[in-house]
Amino acid sequence: MDELLKTLSKDKWQRIGIQRRAGALVPLFSVYSQDSLGIADLRDLRLLIDWVSLSGNSILQLLPMNELGSLFCPYDSLSSFALEPAYLCIRELVAVDNRQPQPGKIAKIKEKFSNHEGYVDYGIKTEKLKLLWEIFLSNPTRGLADFEEFREKNSYWLGDSCLYKALKTDQQGRPWYEWLDEFRERDKKALTDFQNTHQKEILFQAWLQWQLYEQFKAARVYAREKGILLKGDLPILVSRDSADVWQHPEFFKLEFAAGAPPDMYCAKGQRWGMPTYNWERIKEDKYRYIKEKLRYAENFYDILRIDHVVGLFRIWSIPYNEPLENQGLGGFFEPQDESLWRGHGYNILKTMLENTSMLLCAEDLGVIPRACTESLRELGIPGNEVQRWAKDWKERHDFLLPDEYRLLSVAMLSTHDSTCWRTWWQDEAGTVDEGMFLRR
């Protein structure tokens, strides 16, 4: 493993420590405590940290914590930066009168959303936001030095993100590309006039993000005290209807939708819908958009998972006007010249490594070209191995033994895209992998 100290990830490995570690992946929305209001909050994150510590693990990985859109999918979020307000713990807001809100209001919300029945009722977000709006109006923000410092440090994304949220509410929740022309095209006078007449609504969005920032940072400090590393998740793509795309349309190819080519699992391929990146324009801006994402994530995480890392080397691009029923059939890999893939992905990853203190891990599942696997190894970035798919496909056609896994890899039982291990064992192992078990 000394080879890792010769890679661009050297300083990350020195900080984390070159040793075998074990951890747990837990979507925050999937857990619930006695004090939760319908969904886990950032105070509950401490309970997760306690459990990870008591179980002998040292890493806690979370799914993306970005603000959810209409699909409630963390990989199709409204922002690469803004956190999900539903995760705020109302009882631990900073710089507010702790006598507010009245216990009766909290109890009413808790009673209404206490019956989970195995799923999350995302109506809790609306209820919590109503109460948070009341608290915001009752507690002045003027003169809060920490709040002002937060706004200044995060000016790259915060102002436009808050404006986007206020406009989205004003436009009855419609996506930005269906807004009035002056708002969709970012007419300066129209935006200034809107800001002047909606100052409270915009400031409220900034206040929410500040509260989330303070609570998440406090959880990170708690994790460090317990010796637990927090691992975040960076989705490779962002929703077409997002603050990112509205703020920087030049960084995206809106005439395309990302997806995956046809394969043995999806005969027509996949169409995810998110726009692909215009890497030429991002590069012209010296990758600031990527650097700012990493800088903000560093407030919360020690390790960061890069979702669908192969998409940095080549992405399946589907013309946006392609009929939806064709899924991914009409797409193509971009760049189209395969000889460009290695340099394209390697340079992006190199830029990321040079602009973060976090250890980067890569989700490299699926059909991965050699350019990707070789680059990850050279850069000292671990890939992924999923137990049910980690097999000797050439000779034994059987599951790999633990010591046969890639040395530089994160081994796991399942992913967010697959069934959990228990469901696989009960419902799938006896069908998909029946022959392998019979041979044993």
N, C-alpha and C positions, 0 to 999 in steps of 0.2 A: 504493500500500500504506500510505500515511500514514493512511488511514481506520482501519486496525487500531489505531492509537494513540488513537483516540477511542472504543474499545469497552471493555467490562469486562475484556477479555483484555489490555489495554494493558501491564500490568507483566510479564505472561508473555512477550509478544512482545519487549519491551525486553530481557529477560534472555536469551531464545533468539537474538534477532537476526532482523530482517526480511530474509530472503534465501532464495533457492532452495536446497533441500537434497535430497540423495538418501540412501537408506538401504536396509537389508535387513530382511526379516521372517524370523526363524529360530526355530522351536519348539526349545527347548533339548533336548527328548527326542530330536530327530531327528539330532543330531550326536554324534560319538564320536571320542575321541582315543586315543593309545596307552596312556595311563594310566587311562582310564575303567574303571569297574567295571560293565559291562553297560549303563550309561546315562550320558549326559553329566552332569557335576556343575558346581558353581559355580566350580571352578577352570577348567574348560573354557570358561566364559564369557569368560575373559580371551583365550583363543585366538580366539574369535569377534570380540572387540573388536579384536584385532590384524588379523584378516582384513578387517573393515569399514574400518579405517584404511588398510591397504595398498591396498584397492580404490578408494580415493578417495571413499568414502561418509562420512557424519558422523552417521548415526542407526542404532541397532540396536534393532529392535522384537522383543519376545518375546511369545509367547502367554501367557495367564494362568499364573502360577507357583503358584497356590493348590493346597492338598493335594487330590489326586485321590480320587474315590469309587470305587464298584464298577464304574462304566462307563469309568473311566480317561479321562474327558472333562474338559478344563480349564474348560469352560463349564458344568459341572454338578458343582461342587466341594463338598467337605465344610465349607468355611469361606471367607468373604470376606477373611479375614486370614491364617490359618495357611498357611505355605508347605509345599511338597511335600518330605518328608524324603528321598526317593530322590535328590534333587539335592545332598545333602550330600557334600562331599569328605572322606572319612575321614582322609586323610593331612594335612588342614589344620584339624583341630579345635582350638579354642582352650582353654587352661587344662586340658590333659590331658597325661599322660605320653607324650611322643612316641615312646617305645619300644614303646608299645602301639598297636594290636594287633600280634601277631606277624606278620611278613611272610608267613608261611605261610598264614594265614587269608585275607589279602587276595588272595594268589596263587590260592588255591582258588576264591574267588568270581569272580575275573577269568577263570579258565579255564572255569568253569561257564557264564558268561554272555558269552563272547567271540564266539560264533557268532550274529550278528544276523540274517542272511538277510533284510534289508530291513524288519524290524519290531522293536519293543521288547518284550522279555520282561519284563513287569511283576512277575514273580516276584523280580526283583532287589531290589525294595523290602523284601520279607520277609527276604531274606538280609542286606541291609545293616542292617535294624533289629535283627536278632539280634546282630550284631557291635557295633552302637552301644549296645545294652543292656549288653553286657559291659563296654564302655569306660566307660559311665556309672556302673556299679556299682563300678568300680575307681578312680574319680576323684571324690573328695568335692566337693560343690558349696557346702558351708557356707563362708561368708566370702568368696565370690566377689562382690566389689562390683559388677562390671559385670553379672553375672547378676541380682542383686537389683534393680539399677536398671532393667534391661530388664523384669522382672516388674512393677515398680511403674508404669513409664510406660505399660505396655500392659494394665493391669488391666481395662480396659473389656471386652476380649474374651478375654484369655489364660486366665484362670482357668476360665471356663466351657468354652472350647474344649478345654483339657486334661482337664477332668472328663468332657466328652462323649466324648473319645477313649477314656479309661479305661473308662467305662461301656459303650461300644460293644464293646470287647474282652470285657468281663465278660458281656455279653448276646449272645455268639457272633456278633457282627458284624451283628445285626439292626438295621433302621432304628429311630430313637428312638420312632416312633409304634407300634412293636410291643414295646417294653420293658415290664417290670413296671410296674404302675400307678403306684407311688410314684416311680419314676424318670421315667416319661413325663410325669407331672403335676408334677414338680419339688417333691416333698414335702421340706420343709426338713430334718426329722429324718433321713429316709432318705438324703438327699444328704450330710449331715454325718457320719453313720455310715459311709457308703461312703468318704468322704474320709479318715476316720481309719484305715480298714483298707487303704487303697490309696494311701498317701502316696507311696511310691516310684514307682509307675506313673504317677501324676499329675505328679510332679516331673520324671520322664523326658520327658514330652511338652513341658513348659516348657523343659527343657534342649535338646531338639531344635530348638525354634523359636528359641531364643537362638543356637544354633550357626548355623542358617540365616541369621538376621539378621546376624550378624557376617561370615559369608562373602559374603553378597550385598552388604552395605555396602562391603566391601573391593573387590569387583568394580566397584562404582559409582565408587569413588575411582580405580581403575585406568582406567576409561573416561574420567573427567574429565581425567586426565593425558594421555590420548591424543587429547583433543578430541572424544570420541564422546558423543553424547547417548543415553541409554537410554530407550526408550519401552515403557511397560507397557500392560496390557490389563485393563480393568475390566468383567467380565461384568455385564450388567444384572440377571441373575437368579441365584439360588443354589439348590442342590438342596433338595428337600423334606426329605431326610434330611441335615441339616447342623447344625453347631453354632449357626449364626445363627438358624435357625428354632426349634430347641429352646430356645435362650436367650431369644429374643424372639418368641414366637408371635403376639403382639399386632401385630407389624409386618407380618404376612402374612395374606393371605386364603386360608386352607387349603381353603376350599370350592371354590376355582377352580384350574385349571391353565392356565398361559400357553401361547400358541401363535400361529398365523398363520391368517388367513382363506383360504378356497379361492381359487386363482388359476390362471393358465395352466400353472404348473409342478406344482402339487399340487391335483388336482381336489377332494379332501376337506379341503384345508388341512393344517395341521400342529398336532400336540399335543406340546409339549416336556415337559410334566409338572411343571415347577417352579411353585411358587405365585406368585401376583401379590402386589404390595405393597399394604399398607393405608396409603396415603400420609397419610391423616388422622391416624392414630396416630403416624406418624413425624414429622409436622409438629408435633404436640402436644409431642413430646420435643425440639423445636427442631432437628430433623434431625441429632441427635448421631450416630446410626448411620451416616449418610452421611459426616459430617465425620470420624469416626474411621477409616473406610475410607481416605479421602483422606490423612489425617495419616500413617497407617502406610505407604501407598504412596510417600509423599514420601521415605522413607528410601532408596528404590531407583531411582526414576525421575525424569527431567526432563520427560517428556511422558507423557500418559495417554490411551489410546483408550477411548472410551465405547462399549461394544458395544450394538447395536440401539437407538440413541438415540431413535428414534421411539417406543419403548415408554415413554419418560418423558412423552410427550404423550398417547398412548392405547395401550393394550395389549389384545390379543385374549384374552379371558377365557372359558374353557370350564368349565362346571360339572364338578366333579371326578367326579361319579357318571355323567357321560355315557359311554355305551359306548365302549370304546377304539377299536373298528373305525370309529367315526364321525370319528375324528381331530379336525379343527377345525370340523366342520359345525355343531355346536351352540353355537358361541361368539358373542360380541358384543364390540364395542369398549367399553372403560371408560376414561374417563368416556363415558357413552352420549350425552351432549349435546355435539355437535361444537363448539359455541361455547366450551366450556370448555378445549379442547385446548391452545390457545396459552398461556393463562395458567398452566395446569398444568405444562407442560414448561418454559416460560420461567423460572418461579419456582424450579424444582428446579435447572436449569442455573445460574441466577444465584447460588443458594446455594452450589453447588459451586465456582464461580469465586471467590466471596468467601472461600472457606475452603481454598484450596490455592495453592501457588506453582507447580504444574505447569501446563504448557500443555495444554489439553484439545483432543482431536481427536474427531470423531464418526463412527461407522460409520452412515451414513445411506443404505444401499442398499435397494432395493425400491420399493414404492409409498409415497411420502413426501408427506404433506399439506403444503400451503403454510405452515401454522403452524410446522412444524418447520424448513424451509429458511430462512424469513425470520428466525426466532429465532436460528439458528446464525450467519447473516450479521451480524445486529445485535450479537451477543455476541462476534464475532471468533473463532468456533470453526470450524476447517476441517472439511469433509465428505470423502467418499471418491469417487473415480472409478476404476473398473476398466476397463482398456483394452478388453477384449472386449465390454463392455456400454456403453461411452461412445460413443454413436452419435447422429447427427442423425436422429431418428425422424420428423420432419415433412416434410422435403424430399428430401435426398439418400439417406436411409436407409443411410448409410455410416458408417464409423468416423470419430470426430472427429480432427482434426489437433491436435498438441500445444498450439498457441496458442488452440485453441477450448475447451479444458478450463476449468472454473470456476477463476477466479483464486485463490479461497480453497478449495483442495482438496488432498488427498493422492492422487496418481495412483499406481496399482499394476497389476501384471500379473495378480495373482490374490489370493484371500483364503483364509482357513482353511476356508471353506465351499465352495470351488470346487477344480477340478483345478489343478495347477500349470501354468505357462505352456507348458512342453514337452509335457505331456499334452494340453492344449487344442490345440496346434498339430498334433500327430500324429494325434489321435483325434477331435477335434471340429470344428476350423476348416473342414475340408472337407465337413462336413455342415450344421451350424447356420448357418455364414456362407459357404457355398459360393458363393451368388449374388453376394455382395459382391466376393469375390475374382475371379470371372469377369468382372465389370463393369470391374474395374481392368485 
